[in-house]
Every structure is written in C-alpha cells, then in structure tokens.
Amino acid sequence: MAPPSIDHTSILGELQAVRRAGLLRLRGRELPALDSAAAALASTTRTREGAVETLLRRAVERLDAGTLRTAAEYTLGLAQGTRDWPASSRRARAAEVYRVSEERFRKHHEVMVLGQVAEHIVELVEGGGDEPGEGDWEGDTHRSVDVLAGDRTVRLALHVHPVDLLRDVDVVVSPANTYFALPEPYKSSVSASLRRAAAARGVTGDLLDDPVLEELRKWTARHGTSGRPVVPGTVVATGSGAMAEYGVRRIYHAAVAVPRAGTNDYDVLPADVTRATSRALALLAEEHDRHTPPLRSVCFPLLGSGRGGLPYRVSAAAVWSAVEAELARGARWDVHFVVRTPEAARVVERIPARTRPGRDQSAPGRSG
C-alpha cells in the first residue's frame, strides 16, 4: 500500500507544479508526494530531480500509445527537445495533438492527461514498480541478446531509448500505413520521430527541408499509388536526411498498418509484419553493395505495437520469425531492436530459443 502522502490528489497537484516549472527548474521546489513515490521505487538516479524525472517517464510510458501519451510527453517536457520549453509552448504543442484550442486543452484535456499520469504513478508505487524485473532495466539503454538461428548462435543488439537517438546503424525500419502518409512530426510515433530527426532546420528551428516526406511523395507518384493504398508488407527505401550525420544511412518504410475506415485507428496483422520484415531484409541485400561502405546493420522497432495495437510479444514474434529465417540461411547482418519501455525490452530478451549470454561471441557480421 502506498504511503499516505502518495495519493492521487497530492500527485496530481504536484504534476501541475512540474508542468508550470518544467524539468529544468525542479531544483528547490517542494514535491513531497513525487519525492516519496520516486524513493519508494528505489530509483538508481543520483539526483533527486533525476529520480522524479525517471518516475514521470515510467508513468507516461504506461499510457496508451497515441494522443494520450504524446500529449503527456509535451505537457511535462518529456518529449525529445522540449525540456527547456516554457509551459505555454508545451501546452500549445499538446493542444495541437488533440486538435483543440489551448484554452479548451487547459480546461479539459490537460486535467485528463495529468490525471492519467497521476493514476499510473500511484499504481507503480502500490505495485512495487510493476512486474518483477523491471528495475533491472532502469538506467540501462543497451544490451546484447544471444539467440539461436538455425545451428548457430547470433547476437542481437537491443536499444531502449527513442528511435531518433540511434547512432551508427545503417538502416532503420519505420512502420508506415498502407498509404505511406506520414504523421505530423510533432507526434511521438517511430515514423514521426524519424521524420523529425531527418529534417533540416535553421538556427531558429524553422523547417528548411523535409526529405523523407518528399521522397515518399515521389515514390508514390512514380508508382501511381498517390491517394490509394499499397499491399500490406510493401517496403520503400528513402534516405535518412540529417540522420546521416549520426551514421544512420537509410530508412525502410514498412507498410503494416491498414487504416480503419471512418476512424483514426489501424488494423495490423502479424503476417503482414513478418512479410514486411522479410521484404526489408531482402531490400537490404539488394542495396548492400550500392553504398560505400556496404550496408551491414539494420534496426527494427516492434512493428505494429503502437497505434496498430499488437501486443509486444506478438510483434516481436512476427518480426523475429522473418529475421531468424534469414539468419538461419547464413545471412550475417548486424541485427538491432529499438524499444521505448523496459516491458518491451524484456519481451525482446525473451525471444524464442535464447541461449545463455556469452556462450558464443560471434556477432552477425557483413552480409554476403
């Protein structure tokens, strides 16, 4: 049971204070309920402010992917690049997520969003930090996972951080809908994050170039699919724009989400995820020698596990079935997975046929 000070009302009031102050201005502010909650979860973060931020991130990660989580990230300054934004700018961007005025967001949506965050903080404390083992991932962003593929052991790299923080991975696979219509760059999805990271901006933040959007538009025009859907499992390759500076050279857009008519929702079938994964690996083989140095590494998110609604384990199994088949045939790609939450990381760690770490140190290498 949570200590008396860690109740929904107290947490909600302090979340309002965090919203107004911003993450960079927490030092010296009295937040007894949030401090108690962070302490109850035994955070390994050294500073008090860092422990509170870790608590907020864990609670927000439990929200449904989509508008609710995105709005919460902007409201509290957890979205990439918003830590130093004033409260008014964060509220304006959160209001855009719901497509309402700032005043309506303040009166209605903001209360709902912060209320949901407060509920998850209380649940985290009462549950001792979620299921056993979650603390094992706190503060840890990179691990290796040894798995069997055919008759050999291969090593996968696992990243637990936003996709736009990837470095030195040749290809990143991005989930897309069957129209290849990109989400707005302020969204929190994988495809929105990659679009934002690939864009070129001026010193004042003005958008100078949106290369991923333009390349996808040219592809649909060239193939006569503008305004109509492609077959699920189709994969389109584009450049990586500004991400090339960080060693990410290609983005493979995998059409796995089928828009549901009359709604903002999508349908995703595991078979389409497997088909898209297989096609992405085939495309990697086709493009391998067209680049200098040759492409050799590829990173997959858990396709379809966001707005598509697939459970993490279902998505991981669908992606892995195609990856395993390719590796078992002798392909020697460096395979990476990128996820946002400890829960998703544990699912990847439990990929079927996992072996004990260190049993075989041979990592996947260059194809061909």
C-alpha positions in Angstrom: 0.0 0.0 0.0 1.3 3.5 -0.9 2.3 5.8 2.0 -0.4 8.3 2.9 1.2 11.2 1.1 1.2 9.3 -2.2 -2.4 9.7 -3.2 -3.9 10.7 -6.5 -4.9 14.2 -5.3 -1.4 15.0 -4.0 0.4 13.6 -7.1 -1.9 15.5 -9.5 -1.3 18.8 -7.7 2.4 18.3 -7.9 2.2 17.3 -11.6 0.6 20.7 -12.2 3.6 22.3 -10.5 6.0 20.3 -12.6 4.1 21.3 -15.8 4.4 25.0 -14.9 8.1 24.8 -13.8 9.5 22.4 -16.4 12.0 19.7 -15.8 15.0 22.1 -15.7 13.5 24.1 -12.9 12.7 21.5 -10.3 15.6 22.1 -8.0 14.5 23.7 -4.8 10.8 23.1 -5.4 8.8 21.1 -2.8 7.4 18.0 -4.3 6.9 15.7 -1.3 4.5 13.3 -2.9 6.6 12.8 -6.1 9.8 12.6 -4.0 8.2 9.9 -1.8 7.0 8.0 -4.9 10.4 8.1 -6.5 12.0 6.9 -3.3 9.5 4.1 -3.0 10.6 2.8 -6.4 14.3 2.8 -5.3 15.5 4.8 -8.3 19.2 4.4 -9.0 19.3 8.0 -10.4 21.8 10.0 -8.3 19.9 13.3 -8.1 16.5 14.0 -6.6 15.4 15.8 -9.8 16.6 12.9 -11.9 14.7 10.4 -9.8 11.5 12.4 -10.2 12.0 12.6 -14.0 12.6 8.8 -14.1 9.3 8.3 -12.2 7.4 10.6 -14.7 8.9 8.8 -17.7 7.9 5.4 -16.3 4.4 6.5 -15.6 4.0 8.1 -19.1 5.3 5.0 -20.8 2.4 3.1 -19.3 -0.1 5.3 -21.1 -1.7 4.1 -24.4 0.5 5.0 -27.4 -1.1 7.8 -29.4 -2.6 11.1 -28.5 -2.7 10.5 -24.7 1.0 9.6 -24.3 2.1 12.2 -26.8 0.2 15.0 -25.1 1.6 13.9 -21.7 5.1 14.0 -23.1 4.7 17.5 -24.4 2.8 18.7 -21.3 5.6 17.6 -18.9 8.5 18.4 -21.2 9.5 14.7 -21.7 9.3 14.8 -25.5 12.6 15.0 -27.3 13.9 18.6 -27.4 11.2 20.1 -25.1 13.0 20.1 -21.7 13.7 23.8 -21.9 10.4 24.9 -23.5 8.3 27.3 -21.5 5.0 25.9 -20.1 3.0 27.9 -22.7 4.8 26.4 -25.6 4.4 22.9 -24.3 0.7 23.4 -23.7 0.3 24.8 -27.2 2.0 21.8 -28.8 0.0 19.4 -26.6 -3.2 21.1 -27.8 -2.2 20.5 -31.4 -2.0 16.8 -30.7 -5.8 16.9 -29.8 -6.5 19.5 -32.5 -8.2 21.8 -30.0 -7.6 25.3 -28.8 -5.1 26.0 -26.0 -7.9 27.2 -23.8 -10.0 24.0 -24.3 -7.0 21.9 -23.8 -6.2 23.7 -20.5 -9.8 23.3 -19.2 -10.4 19.7 -20.3 -7.7 17.6 -21.9 -4.8 18.7 -19.7 -6.6 17.7 -16.5 -7.4 14.3 -18.0 -3.9 13.8 -19.2 -2.2 14.6 -15.9 -4.9 12.7 -14.1 -3.9 9.6 -16.0 -0.3 10.1 -15.3 -1.1 10.5 -11.6 -3.0 7.2 -11.6 -0.1 5.3 -13.1 2.3 6.8 -10.5 0.1 5.6 -7.7 -0.2 2.2 -9.4 3.6 2.0 -9.8 4.1 2.6 -6.1 1.4 0.3 -4.9 2.7 -2.4 -7.2 6.3 -2.0 -6.2 7.4 -0.9 -9.7 5.3 -3.2 -11.9 6.1 -6.8 -12.5 9.3 -8.3 -11.1 12.5 -7.5 -13.0 11.6 -4.1 -14.3 14.1 -2.4 -12.1 16.8 -4.4 -13.9 16.4 -2.1 -16.9 16.4 1.2 -15.0 19.1 3.5 -16.5 20.2 0.7 -18.9 19.8 1.6 -22.6 21.9 -1.0 -24.4 22.3 -4.8 -24.1 23.1 -7.8 -26.2 20.9 -10.8 -26.6 22.3 -14.2 -27.8 19.8 -16.3 -29.7 19.8 -19.4 -31.8 19.3 -19.1 -35.6 19.5 -22.4 -37.3 22.5 -24.2 -36.0 24.4 -21.1 -34.8 24.2 -18.5 -32.1 23.9 -14.9 -33.1 24.0 -11.7 -31.1 21.3 -9.1 -31.3 21.8 -5.5 -30.1 18.9 -4.1 -28.0 18.4 -0.4 -27.6 16.0 1.0 -25.0 15.6 4.7 -26.0 13.8 6.8 -28.6 14.5 5.8 -32.1 15.9 9.2 -33.1 18.8 8.5 -30.7 20.1 5.6 -32.8 23.7 6.0 -33.8 25.8 4.1 -36.4 23.1 1.7 -37.6 23.0 1.7 -41.4 19.3 1.0 -41.8 16.3 1.7 -39.5 12.9 0.2 -40.3 10.0 2.5 -39.8 6.4 1.4 -39.6 4.0 3.1 -42.1 0.4 2.9 -43.1 -0.5 1.5 -46.5 -0.9 5.0 -48.0 2.7 5.9 -46.9 1.1 9.0 -45.3 3.5 10.2 -42.7 2.2 11.5 -39.3 2.9 15.1 -38.3 6.5 15.5 -37.0 5.4 16.5 -33.5 3.8 13.1 -32.9 5.6 10.6 -30.7 5.5 7.5 -33.0 8.5 5.9 -34.6 7.7 7.2 -38.0 7.1 10.8 -36.7 10.3 10.7 -34.7 12.3 9.6 -37.8 10.7 12.2 -40.0 11.6 14.9 -37.4 15.1 13.6 -37.0 15.8 13.5 -40.7 14.5 17.1 -41.3 16.8 20.1 -41.8 16.1 23.1 -39.6 17.5 26.6 -39.5 19.1 28.2 -36.4 15.7 29.4 -35.3 14.1 26.0 -35.7 12.4 26.8 -39.0 11.9 23.8 -41.2 14.2 24.0 -44.2 13.8 20.5 -45.7 11.6 17.5 -45.1 13.4 14.9 -47.2 11.6 11.8 -46.0 8.2 13.2 -46.8 9.4 14.4 -50.2 11.0 11.1 -51.1 7.9 9.1 -50.2 5.7 11.5 -52.2 8.0 11.0 -55.2 7.8 7.2 -54.8 4.0 7.1 -54.7 3.8 9.4 -57.7 6.3 7.3 -59.7 4.4 4.1 -58.9 0.9 5.5 -59.4 -0.2 4.9 -55.8 -0.8 8.5 -54.7 -4.0 8.6 -52.7 -4.5 4.8 -52.8 -3.1 2.0 -50.6 -0.4 -0.4 -51.4 -0.4 -4.1 -50.5 0.5 -4.6 -46.8 4.1 -5.7 -46.4 5.4 -3.3 -49.1 8.7 -1.6 -48.1 10.0 1.6 -49.5 13.6 2.8 -49.0 14.5 6.5 -48.6 17.5 8.5 -47.5 17.9 9.4 -43.8 18.4 13.2 -44.2 20.1 14.8 -41.2 20.4 11.4 -39.5 23.2 10.5 -41.9 25.4 12.7 -39.7 24.9 10.2 -36.9 25.6 7.1 -39.0 22.0 6.2 -40.0 22.1 6.0 -43.8 18.8 4.6 -44.9 15.2 4.4 -43.7 13.0 1.5 -44.8 9.3 2.3 -44.6 7.3 -0.8 -43.9 3.6 -0.6 -44.8 2.0 -2.7 -42.0 -0.9 -0.5 -40.8 -4.2 -0.6 -42.6 -6.4 2.4 -41.8 -9.8 1.5 -40.5 -12.5 3.4 -42.5 -14.2 6.2 -40.6 -11.8 6.1 -37.6 -8.3 7.2 -36.6 -7.4 3.6 -35.9 -5.4 1.0 -37.8 -5.5 -2.8 -38.2 -2.2 -4.7 -38.2 -1.9 -8.4 -38.9 1.2 -10.3 -37.6 1.5 -11.9 -41.0 1.9 -8.5 -42.6 4.6 -7.6 -40.1 6.5 -10.8 -40.9 6.1 -10.1 -44.7 7.4 -6.5 -44.3 10.3 -7.7 -42.2 11.3 -10.3 -44.8 11.0 -7.7 -47.5 13.1 -5.2 -45.6 15.9 -7.8 -45.3 15.7 -8.6 -49.0 15.9 -4.9 -49.8 19.0 -4.6 -47.5 20.6 -7.4 -49.6 19.7 -5.6 -52.8 21.2 -2.3 -51.5 24.2 -3.8 -49.7 26.8 -3.1 -52.3 25.4 0.1 -53.6 26.8 2.1 -50.7 30.3 2.8 -49.5 31.0 1.2 -47.1 28.4 -1.5 -47.8 25.3 -1.6 -45.7 25.5 -4.2 -42.9 23.3 -3.3 -40.0 19.6 -3.0 -39.6 17.4 -2.0 -36.7 13.7 -3.0 -36.1 11.2 -1.5 -33.8 8.3 -3.7 -32.6 6.3 -3.1 -35.8 2.6 -2.5 -35.2 2.8 -2.3 -31.4 1.9 1.4 -31.2 -1.3 2.6 -32.8 -1.6 -0.7 -34.5 -2.4 -2.3 -31.2 -0.3 -5.5 -31.4 0.9 -6.8 -28.0 4.7 -6.5 -27.7 5.1 -10.3 -27.7 3.0 -10.7 -30.9 5.0 -8.1 -32.7 8.4 -9.5 -31.5 7.4 -13.0 -32.6 6.3 -11.7 -36.1 9.5 -9.7 -36.7 11.7 -12.4 -35.3 10.3 -15.2 -37.5 11.5 -13.4 -40.6 14.8 -12.4 -39.1 15.5 -15.9 -37.8 14.7 -17.4 -41.2 17.2 -15.1 -42.9 20.0 -15.6 -40.3 19.5 -19.4 -40.3 20.1 -19.3 -44.1 23.5 -17.9 -43.4 23.0 -14.1 -43.7 25.3 -12.1 -41.5 23.6 -8.9 -40.9 24.1 -6.9 -37.6 20.5 -7.0 -36.3 19.3 -4.4 -33.8 16.0 -3.9 -32.0 14.9 -0.5 -30.6 12.1 -0.1 -28.0 11.0 2.6 -25.6 10.0 0.7 -22.5 11.5 -1.9 -20.1 8.5 -4.0 -20.7 9.1 -4.2 -24.4 12.8 -4.8 -23.8 12.0 -7.8 -21.6 9.9 -9.2 -24.5 12.8 -8.9 -26.9 15.1 -10.6 -24.3 12.6 -13.5 -24.2 12.8 -14.1 -28.0 12.4 -17.9 -28.6 15.5 -20.0 -28.5 17.5 -17.6 -26.5 20.8 -19.0 -25.2 22.9 -18.1 -22.3 24.9 -14.8 -22.7 28.5 -15.4 -23.7 28.0 -18.9 -25.0 29.1 -17.8 -28.5 30.7 -14.5 -29.0 30.3 -14.4 -32.8 28.1 -11.5 -33.7 26.3 -11.2 -37.0 28.6 -9.6 -39.5 28.7 -8.4 -43.0 26.3 -9.9 -45.5 27.5 -11.9 -48.4 
